[in-house]
Amino acid sequence: MKLRNKWFTLLLAVVMVMGWSSSAYAQTSVSSETASEAAKKEEVTKITLLHTNDTHGRALEASNDGMGFAKVSTLVQQYKAKNPNTLLLDAGDTFHGTTFATLVRGESIVDVMNKVGYDAMAAGNHDFNYGYERLLELAELTVFPVLSANVKYPDGSYVLEPYIIREVDGIKLGIFGLTTPETTYKTHPDNVKGLVFEDPSAVAKEMVAELSGKADVVIALTHLGIDESSTDTSIKVAKDAPGIDLIVDGHSHSTLVEGLKGANDTLIVSSGEYTKNLGVVELEFDANKKLISKKANLVNKEETAEVEPDPAIVKVIEDIQKSQEAVLSEVVGSTDVTLDGEREQVRAGETNLGNLITDAMRDISGADVAITNGGGIRASIAKGEITKGSIITVLPFGNYIVTKELTGADILAAIEAGTNAYPEPKGAFPHVSGLTYAIDLNKPAGERVVNVKIGGKALDLKRSYVVATNDFMAAGGDEYTMFMNAPIKNEFPALDESLIAYIQKQDTLAVKTEGRVQIIEKAAEPVKPTEPVKPTEPIKPIESPKPTEPVKPTTPAPQPEPEKVVYVVQKGDNLTKIAKKYNVTWQFLAKLNALKNPNLIFPGQVIKISA
């Protein structure tokens, strides 16, 4: 009995120990699972979105533009080294805008973007500038999708891919595109003939519904902008279509340093224009794939001063430039006269080249008036054949033509601002078509533009006129601030393209100055009459001299004739410069040489300095 009790006690002890051990193991296991779950909940997935917009074909770094695609590529590589979960997006107006782009109808930009490694882009209005059929061809050449969910054929089918879903480190990103309905008039109407641009807000709602449950985050890649003058904006889409986490925007060239908080907790970002900035958005997701943080910033051009351009992109660009040399030598017309684009001339008066350019602007736009700044004309064209390359040398900035409705008062203010330095050269000097004016030098600057006529009729200060200008001036550049607030009525191709098309319609050019700009010289000040001297004492009669022997006449010595001074005009000369050299006025030289246009002198021309 004692032995049985002893075994029972031993068995009970073993069971208790095993139970305790099992319980301890169970508690340890539960505790371990809880820690694992807690750690999992603390896991954060970070995704970096880099973005550009409105680059307008500017592939190269330039002082008046941005950092260029080669530096953008280097920055992309640096961000990917820090975080492999990095995508690169573009919000449109990319395939058109510079000679580099337009000579091959956008294909050069596709080649560069493919090499840089873009993941998607939205179609902007200027991406339709070669016609929508060409945009479809370019979209076939890209290794990334060109998106737009609201551009459709009449039967309702999509012209371009509406959206994509990209999975990055387990997170699904739904990205859809939107294009401004302003494209119907902010490219040539024939470029989008037959297409339907649906309401972006309505389509955005459809996209949110489509992507719900398929994507962890919804991103709208849009070319809408935030201009108050626009009906359809990214701000409106954020308000009308709840469920969009991020809008990467373009069109208004807006620089949103830290983004703009839209309705429904939508973050709107835009990087400005011309690769002057690279946009950066940092997204963070918790372990349940919920978006918990989104922050935006910009890397500006100044910060990239020490960044080395990507050699691979540099080579792509250089190879494209070499291949375009043959295209640049293509003859587009001929001229029987030198087309004057010399700096000192175009910044201080009417020239035949300024007339030709503004006539081309008015021809393509149908505007009442065309105005462009002399500072945008960078070279002359010699007598003979005209090549594409020579046109591009004259107009190198890639500016395009826009029309605005302006009052007569605005037009007068513009001409006053552009001529207020005359006769000194000024980049803002207005070259015109459809309009004539005079500068009265007897009046103070800001009040001396007179005899303004449009279509041969006196300017009506209260009437509205359609004015064609370049996009730089339209945005207030060169002190044309009176143009800024008027909404854009229409947009047209680049200045160089428009000039080439106009020349190709002409016979051999023999363009002249026509008195579109006239000068009313300063009147000479009248000489004040001097008062007669009053006698102080009576004048005494003069005694007659005693006669002397007559003096024998002598033969006068021959006198030399006055020396005639002349000057042969050198390259870069202007009348003001020559006048200062000889301490006379340019008005004196103009009158002495009977110059009809004092602003138009040529190398080799003989200028008389004295009679």
Rosetta blueprint (number, residue, H / E / L):
1 M L
2 K H
3 L H
4 R H
5 N H
6 K H
7 W H
8 F H
9 T H
10 L H
11 L H
12 L H
13 A H
14 V H
15 V H
16 M H
17 V H
18 M H
19 G H
20 W H
21 S H
22 S H
23 S H
24 A H
25 Y H
26 A H
27 Q H
28 T H
29 S H
30 V H
31 S H
32 S H
33 E H
34 T H
35 A H
36 S H
37 E H
38 A H
39 A H
40 K H
41 K H
42 E H
43 E L
44 V L
45 T E
46 K E
47 I E
48 T E
49 L E
50 L E
51 H E
52 T E
53 N L
54 D L
55 T L
56 H L
57 G L
58 R L
59 A L
60 L L
61 E L
62 A L
63 S L
64 N L
65 D L
66 G L
67 M L
68 G L
69 F H
70 A H
71 K H
72 V H
73 S H
74 T H
75 L H
76 V H
77 Q H
78 Q H
79 Y H
80 K H
81 A H
82 K H
83 N L
84 P L
85 N L
86 T E
87 L E
88 L E
89 L E
90 D E
91 A L
92 G L
93 D L
94 T L
95 F L
96 H L
97 G L
98 T L
99 T H
100 F H
101 A H
102 T H
103 L L
104 V L
105 R L
106 G L
107 E H
108 S H
109 I H
110 V H
111 D H
112 V H
113 M H
114 N H
115 K H
116 V H
117 G L
118 Y L
119 D L
120 A E
121 M E
122 A E
123 A L
124 G L
125 N H
126 H H
127 D H
128 F H
129 N L
130 Y L
131 G L
132 Y H
133 E H
134 R H
135 L H
136 L H
137 E H
138 L H
139 A H
140 E H
141 L H
142 T L
143 V L
144 F L
145 P L
146 V E
147 L E
148 S L
149 A L
150 N L
151 V E
152 K E
153 Y L
154 P L
155 D L
156 G L
157 S L
158 Y E
159 V L
160 L L
161 E E
162 P L
163 Y E
164 I E
165 I E
166 R E
167 E E
168 V E
169 D L
170 G L
171 I E
172 K E
173 L E
174 G E
175 I E
176 F E
177 G E
178 L E
179 T E
180 T L
181 P H
182 E H
183 T H
184 T H
185 Y L
186 K L
187 T L
188 H L
189 P H
190 D H
191 N H
192 V H
193 K L
194 G L
195 L L
196 V E
197 F E
198 E L
199 D L
200 P H
201 S H
202 A H
203 V H
204 A H
205 K H
206 E H
207 M H
208 V H
209 A H
210 E H
211 L H
212 S E
213 G L
214 K L
215 A E
216 D L
217 V E
218 V E
219 I E
220 A E
221 L E
222 T E
223 H E
224 L L
225 G L
226 I L
227 D L
228 E L
229 S L
230 S L
231 T L
232 D L
233 T L
234 S H
235 I H
236 K H
237 V H
238 A H
239 K H
240 D H
241 A L
242 P L
243 G L
244 I L
245 D L
246 L E
247 I E
248 V E
249 D E
250 G E
251 H L
252 S L
253 H L
254 S L
255 T E
256 L L
257 V L
258 E L
259 G L
260 L E
261 K E
262 G L
263 A H
264 N H
265 D H
266 T L
267 L E
268 I E
269 V E
270 S L
271 S E
272 G L
273 E L
274 Y L
275 T L
276 K L
277 N E
278 L E
279 G E
280 V E
281 V E
282 E E
283 L E
284 E E
285 F E
286 D L
287 A L
288 N L
289 K L
290 K L
291 L E
292 I E
293 S E
294 K E
295 K E
296 A E
297 N E
298 L E
299 V E
300 N E
301 K H
302 E H
303 E H
304 T H
305 A L
306 E L
307 V L
308 E L
309 P L
310 D L
311 P H
312 A H
313 I H
314 V H
315 K H
316 V H
317 I H
318 E H
319 D H
320 I H
321 Q H
322 K H
323 S H
324 Q L
325 E H
326 A H
327 V H
328 L H
329 S L
330 E L
331 V E
332 V E
333 G E
334 S E
335 T E
336 D L
337 V L
338 T L
339 L E
340 D L
341 G L
342 E L
343 R H
344 E H
345 Q H
346 V H
347 R L
348 A L
349 G L
350 E L
351 T L
352 N H
353 L H
354 G H
355 N H
356 L H
357 I H
358 T H
359 D H
360 A H
361 M H
362 R H
363 D H
364 I H
365 S H
366 G L
367 A L
368 D L
369 V E
370 A E
371 I E
372 T E
373 N E
374 G H
375 G H
376 G H
377 I L
378 R L
379 A L
380 S L
381 I E
382 A L
383 K L
384 G E
385 E E
386 I E
387 T E
388 K H
389 G H
390 S H
391 I H
392 I H
393 T H
394 V H
395 L L
396 P L
397 F L
398 G L
399 N L
400 Y E
401 I E
402 V E
403 T E
404 K E
405 E E
406 L E
407 T E
408 G H
409 A H
410 D H
411 I H
412 L H
413 A H
414 A H
415 I H
416 E H
417 A H
418 G H
419 T H
420 N L
421 A L
422 Y L
423 P L
424 E L
425 P L
426 K L
427 G L
428 A L
429 F L
430 P E
431 H E
432 V E
433 S E
434 G L
435 L E
436 T E
437 Y E
438 A E
439 I E
440 D E
441 L L
442 N L
443 K L
444 P L
445 A L
446 G L
447 E L
448 R L
449 V E
450 V E
451 N E
452 V E
453 K E
454 I E
455 G L
456 G L
457 K E
458 A E
459 L L
460 D L
461 L L
462 K L
463 R L
464 S E
465 Y E
466 V E
467 V E
468 A E
469 T E
470 N E
471 D H
472 F H
473 M H
474 A H
475 A L
476 G L
477 G H
478 D H
479 E H
480 Y L
481 T H
482 M H
483 F H
484 M L
485 N L
486 A L
487 P L
488 I E
489 K E
490 N E
491 E E
492 F E
493 P E
494 A E
495 L H
496 D H
497 E H
498 S H
499 L H
500 I H
501 A H
502 Y H
503 I H
504 Q H
505 K L
506 Q L
507 D L
508 T L
509 L E
510 A L
511 V L
512 K L
513 T L
514 E L
515 G L
516 R L
517 V E
518 Q E
519 I E
520 I E
521 E L
522 K L
523 A L
524 A L
525 E L
526 P L
527 V L
528 K L
529 P L
530 T L
531 E L
532 P L
533 V L
534 K L
535 P L
536 T L
537 E L
538 P L
539 I L
540 K L
541 P L
542 I L
543 E L
544 S L
545 P L
546 K L
547 P L
548 T L
549 E L
550 P L
551 V L
552 K L
553 P L
554 T L
555 T L
556 P L
557 A L
558 P L
559 Q L
560 P L
561 E L
562 P L
563 E L
564 K L
565 V L
566 V E
567 Y E
568 V E
569 V L
570 Q L
571 K L
572 G L
573 D L
574 N L
575 L H
576 T H
577 K H
578 I H
579 A H
580 K H
581 K H
582 Y L
583 N L
584 V L
585 T L
586 W H
587 Q H
588 F H
589 L H
590 A H
591 K H
592 L H
593 N L
594 A L
595 L L
596 K L
597 N L
598 P L
599 N L
600 L L
601 I L
602 F L
603 P L
604 G L
605 Q L
606 V E
607 I E
608 K E
609 I L
610 S L
611 A L
